[in-house]
């Protein structure tokens, strides 16, 4: 879930096999993870650096793989995947988007699934952004 607007995201996976390598079970191969991370990158508008033992890759904000390293690469010869970003286009001013597709939708799902015995309180985004609440005050 994305709560803040990211320019880049670190997506750790413990182990990924190469794409289309049938010696790995489907969930170990890179295809499903490339799709999931690419989808996240697209929705977030962020680069995703996917680190793993094995296949490692970088996904652009458009969901495409812009750099990758094979699971068969020798650690002695090439121990890490490098990719440079031009950070001059990163937007430093806006740290979050309260109406973002990823964060708001997930938050609403969590809210709807919350157990009924836990009190629900509705607070407007405006009052949260105003910073008028602290942990010792009752919610309006």
Backbone bond lengths (Angstrom), bond angles and torsions (degrees), N, CA, C in turn:
res aa  C-N    CA-C-N  psi(-1)  N-CA   C-N-CA  omega(-1)  CA-C   N-CA-C  phi
1 X - - - 1.447 - - 1.520 108.52 -
2 X 1.294 115.98 138.28 1.457 120.96 -178.59 1.519 109.29 -104.54
3 X 1.312 116.46 118.05 1.454 120.76 178.03 1.520 111.16 -102.07
4 X 1.303 117.23 -25.98 1.454 121.08 179.69 1.514 109.55 -119.02
5 X 1.320 115.51 156.58 1.467 119.94 175.85 1.520 107.78 -77.29
6 X 1.302 115.51 119.64 1.455 120.52 -178.29 1.521 110.19 -102.57
7 X 1.302 115.24 151.01 1.456 120.62 168.31 1.519 109.49 -97.13
8 X 1.323 115.80 -31.48 1.460 120.28 172.42 1.525 108.34 -146.16
9 X 1.308 114.58 153.94 1.462 122.14 -174.89 1.523 108.58 -129.45
10 X 1.323 117.34 137.37 1.460 121.57 174.84 1.521 107.79 -97.99
11 X 1.321 116.13 117.91 1.461 121.62 -175.33 1.524 109.03 -115.73
12 X 1.321 118.50 92.39 1.463 119.78 -177.23 1.525 112.56 -80.69
13 X 1.296 116.26 133.81 1.459 122.86 171.96 1.524 106.23 -126.24
14 X 1.313 118.61 138.81 1.463 119.48 -175.61 1.523 113.45 -67.34
15 X 1.322 117.60 -39.54 1.461 119.63 -179.23 1.517 109.07 -158.77
16 X 1.323 116.56 134.24 1.463 121.63 175.56 1.518 109.26 -133.76
17 X 1.314 115.06 132.17 1.456 120.14 172.45 1.518 109.63 -84.52
18 X 1.301 116.80 167.64 1.461 121.13 179.34 1.527 111.41 -65.62
19 X 1.331 116.95 152.43 1.463 119.47 174.38 1.535 110.77 -58.76
20 X 1.310 116.31 142.34 1.468 124.70 176.83 1.529 113.98 61.38
21 X 1.316 118.07 19.04 1.465 121.11 176.92 1.525 107.85 -91.68
22 X 1.319 116.80 104.78 1.462 122.84 -173.97 1.529 113.52 -70.84
23 X 1.324 118.08 -6.50 1.465 119.19 177.84 1.530 111.73 -76.60
24 X 1.334 116.86 -8.46 1.462 122.01 177.05 1.523 109.09 -106.61
25 X 1.331 117.13 149.72 1.463 119.50 173.46 1.526 108.12 -70.71
26 X 1.326 117.10 161.44 1.466 121.32 -170.38 1.522 113.40 -55.22
27 X 1.328 118.13 -38.40 1.463 119.70 -175.97 1.526 112.86 -79.64
28 X 1.328 117.93 -10.87 1.465 121.01 175.17 1.524 112.09 -89.91
29 X 1.334 116.47 -22.34 1.464 119.51 -179.68 1.525 109.81 -73.50
30 X 1.290 116.06 157.25 1.461 121.64 -172.63 1.530 114.41 -72.29
31 X 1.335 119.19 -22.45 1.466 120.27 -171.34 1.526 113.92 -55.63
32 X 1.328 117.10 -49.69 1.465 119.02 -177.08 1.526 111.22 -66.57
33 X 1.313 116.65 -34.67 1.461 119.70 179.24 1.525 111.80 -75.11
34 X 1.321 117.04 -34.97 1.470 120.14 174.39 1.527 109.23 -61.38
35 X 1.327 116.42 -42.38 1.469 120.32 179.66 1.525 111.23 -65.02
36 X 1.332 117.19 -46.46 1.470 120.54 -178.49 1.525 111.49 -64.70
37 X 1.316 116.61 -46.26 1.466 120.38 -179.17 1.528 110.58 -68.86
38 X 1.326 116.94 -38.50 1.463 120.23 176.95 1.519 111.77 -62.03
39 X 1.324 116.13 -40.29 1.469 121.00 177.79 1.529 110.10 -63.73
40 X 1.329 116.42 -45.70 1.462 120.29 177.94 1.530 110.59 -61.31
41 X 1.330 116.95 -45.45 1.466 120.67 -179.58 1.523 111.10 -58.76
42 X 1.325 115.63 -42.04 1.464 120.09 -179.57 1.527 111.26 -65.54
43 X 1.330 116.84 -47.56 1.464 119.83 -179.79 1.526 111.87 -65.38
44 X 1.325 116.50 -38.11 1.463 121.03 -177.70 1.522 112.28 -82.22
45 X 1.327 117.33 -21.23 1.459 120.14 -174.96 1.515 111.24 69.29
46 X 1.325 116.24 33.46 1.466 121.13 -174.38 1.525 110.86 -128.49
47 X 1.314 115.41 153.46 1.458 120.64 168.76 1.521 107.73 -74.46
48 X 1.315 117.09 142.79 1.463 121.17 175.48 1.519 109.00 -121.04
49 X 1.314 115.42 124.47 1.457 122.38 175.88 1.520 107.03 -99.64
50 X 1.320 116.44 111.59 1.456 121.12 -176.56 1.517 108.81 -100.91
51 X 1.303 114.57 107.56 1.455 120.65 -178.82 1.518 108.85 -95.39
52 X 1.296 116.41 144.19 1.459 120.16 177.21 1.512 109.15 -167.45
53 X 1.311 114.95 165.90 1.454 120.28 165.62 1.516 103.60 -82.99
54 X 1.288 117.46 123.15 1.459 120.45 -175.32 1.513 110.32 107.76
55 X 1.314 116.89 -137.01 1.459 122.70 -177.14 1.530 109.99 -69.28
56 X 1.311 116.87 125.20 1.465 122.48 177.22 1.526 107.44 -122.61
57 X 1.347 116.46 148.87 1.461 118.57 -178.62 1.524 111.44 -154.33
58 X 1.331 113.93 164.05 1.462 122.62 175.76 1.518 106.97 -121.57
59 X 1.330 115.87 130.36 1.459 122.04 179.46 1.525 108.83 -109.17
60 X 1.329 116.37 136.12 1.468 121.12 -179.88 1.528 110.35 -81.16
61 X 1.336 117.81 170.05 1.466 120.21 175.40 1.532 113.30 -62.32
62 X 1.318 117.35 -11.02 1.466 121.38 176.38 1.522 111.75 -96.45
63 X 1.339 117.12 3.45 1.452 121.97 176.64 1.512 115.35 84.24
64 X 1.322 117.84 8.71 1.461 120.09 -179.30 1.528 110.64 -97.57
65 X 1.319 116.39 148.19 1.465 121.22 176.97 1.521 107.53 -76.98
66 X 1.338 116.66 118.98 1.465 121.28 -178.28 1.525 112.33 -104.54
67 X 1.322 117.29 -13.50 1.464 121.97 175.59 1.520 107.62 -157.13
68 X 1.315 115.94 145.44 1.463 119.05 178.07 1.518 109.90 -154.89
69 X 1.317 114.39 162.55 1.457 121.35 177.73 1.523 107.76 -137.86
70 X 1.300 116.69 128.77 1.456 123.08 -177.33 1.527 111.63 -63.79
71 X 1.322 115.19 149.94 1.466 120.86 175.23 1.521 110.96 -66.81
72 X 1.321 117.24 -17.81 1.463 121.46 -178.33 1.526 112.79 -91.41
73 X 1.322 117.41 0.17 1.460 121.10 179.75 1.522 110.01 -67.01
74 X 1.309 116.47 136.57 1.460 121.54 179.54 1.529 110.62 -71.60
75 X 1.330 116.15 128.32 1.464 120.19 176.41 1.523 111.28 -62.32
76 X 1.319 117.00 -32.34 1.464 120.20 179.82 1.526 111.31 -67.27
77 X 1.320 116.88 -36.86 1.460 120.85 -178.61 1.530 112.87 -84.58
78 X 1.321 116.42 -36.55 1.471 120.58 -174.03 1.531 108.64 -148.14
79 X 1.331 118.36 82.46 1.468 120.46 -171.51 1.529 115.64 -76.42
80 X 1.325 117.94 -12.21 1.463 119.11 -175.01 1.529 109.80 -151.60
81 X 1.325 115.66 148.66 1.463 121.63 176.26 1.524 108.43 -89.57
82 X 1.314 116.41 127.41 1.461 121.74 177.38 1.519 109.36 -109.81
83 X 1.327 116.04 142.15 1.465 121.20 172.80 1.526 107.61 -151.51
84 X 1.310 116.82 128.85 1.466 121.66 -178.88 1.523 110.60 -93.49
85 X 1.322 115.61 144.83 1.459 122.08 176.48 1.516 109.46 -119.74
86 X 1.311 116.17 143.08 1.455 121.17 171.96 1.526 106.43 -87.49
87 X 1.307 116.77 103.16 1.465 121.12 -174.55 1.523 113.38 -82.65
88 X 1.327 118.51 -1.71 1.464 119.81 -178.31 1.528 111.70 -65.50
89 X 1.323 117.87 -21.65 1.457 120.62 179.00 1.514 114.22 -90.74
90 X 1.326 117.52 -2.66 1.463 120.24 179.62 1.520 109.69 -69.40
91 X 1.313 116.49 139.59 1.460 121.43 -179.42 1.526 109.56 -90.08
92 X 1.333 117.63 107.85 1.465 119.50 -176.08 1.528 113.80 -81.86
93 X 1.323 118.28 -15.92 1.456 120.17 -170.50 1.509 116.59 -79.54
94 X 1.313 118.50 -36.09 1.457 120.61 -173.20 1.527 109.71 -104.91
95 X 1.329 116.63 112.23 1.460 120.97 -174.91 1.521 112.98 -86.31
96 X 1.324 118.16 -19.38 1.458 120.57 -178.75 1.521 109.45 -154.55
97 X 1.310 115.58 163.82 1.458 122.48 177.01 1.522 106.83 -132.72
98 X 1.312 116.74 104.49 1.463 120.73 -174.25 1.523 112.85 -66.51
99 X 1.310 117.71 -16.74 1.459 120.85 178.71 1.529 112.45 -109.55
100 X 1.319 117.53 19.24 1.461 120.92 -177.78 1.519 110.95 -63.70
101 X 1.311 115.54 148.38 1.459 121.07 -175.52 1.525 111.85 -62.12
102 X 1.315 117.87 -41.59 1.461 120.02 -176.79 1.517 110.87 -74.28
103 X 1.311 117.79 -53.99 1.455 120.06 -172.05 1.526 112.58 -69.28
104 X 1.312 118.83 -42.54 1.458 120.46 -176.22 1.526 111.08 -69.44
105 X 1.308 117.50 -43.24 1.464 120.46 -179.50 1.524 111.30 -63.51
106 X 1.307 117.13 -43.27 1.463 120.33 179.58 1.523 110.40 -66.91
107 X 1.315 116.92 -41.18 1.459 120.48 178.03 1.531 111.11 -59.99
108 X 1.315 117.68 -41.98 1.465 120.87 179.24 1.535 111.12 -65.79
109 X 1.327 117.56 -37.64 1.465 119.92 176.71 1.524 110.88 -64.08
110 X 1.320 116.32 -42.94 1.462 120.27 178.38 1.523 109.79 -62.57
111 X 1.325 116.86 -43.89 1.460 121.20 -179.26 1.529 111.36 -61.74
112 X 1.326 117.27 -44.81 1.471 120.53 -179.55 1.532 111.74 -66.86
113 X 1.323 117.05 -31.12 1.464 120.63 -177.38 1.524 113.09 -87.97
114 X 1.326 117.02 -5.72 1.462 120.67 -178.52 1.522 110.07 -61.72
115 X 1.314 118.74 139.07 1.469 120.56 179.85 1.533 111.76 -58.17
116 X 1.316 115.87 143.31 1.472 121.45 -176.65 1.528 112.66 -66.94
117 X 1.338 117.71 -24.61 1.463 119.54 -178.35 1.532 112.70 -76.59
118 X 1.327 118.01 -7.46 1.463 121.62 175.52 1.526 107.49 -95.25
119 X 1.336 118.06 126.02 1.472 120.04 -176.70 1.532 112.42 -59.86
120 X 1.324 115.70 137.35 1.462 122.66 175.92 1.521 107.93 -105.66
121 X 1.300 116.09 135.92 1.461 120.71 175.71 1.517 107.87 -130.69
122 X 1.298 116.79 134.13 1.455 121.40 177.08 1.523 109.30 -94.94
123 X 1.310 115.63 124.68 1.456 122.00 178.46 1.519 106.67 -127.75
124 X 1.307 116.90 133.18 1.460 119.96 -178.15 1.526 110.79 -72.21
125 X 1.315 114.75 151.76 1.462 120.57 175.78 1.527 109.52 -59.89
126 X 1.326 116.49 -38.17 1.469 120.69 -179.45 1.534 110.93 -58.29
127 X 1.336 117.51 -44.34 1.467 118.77 -179.21 1.526 111.55 -70.00
128 X 1.335 116.88 -33.26 1.465 119.04 176.65 1.525 111.09 -67.59
129 X 1.340 116.18 -42.17 1.461 119.99 -179.35 1.525 112.05 -69.81
130 X 1.332 116.86 -25.68 1.461 120.24 179.63 1.524 111.68 -70.03
131 X 1.330 116.60 -18.93 1.461 120.12 178.16 1.509 113.59 73.51
132 X 1.322 117.29 19.39 1.461 119.70 -176.64 1.523 112.88 -79.97
133 X 1.318 118.07 -13.15 1.461 120.50 -178.78 1.520 110.84 -94.59
134 X 1.297 115.42 144.99 1.456 120.34 166.65 1.515 107.34 -137.77
135 X 1.305 118.33 176.48 1.463 120.98 -171.80 1.523 113.51 -66.94
136 X 1.323 119.21 -16.27 1.460 120.34 -177.74 1.527 112.63 -96.07
137 X 1.331 117.91 -4.99 1.459 120.38 -178.93 1.522 110.97 -98.73
138 X 1.309 115.70 147.25 1.458 120.64 174.62 1.522 108.88 -74.57
139 X 1.312 116.02 148.45 1.455 120.14 177.33 1.517 110.02 -72.28
140 X 1.339 118.16 146.32 1.471 120.37 179.75 1.516 111.75 -66.83
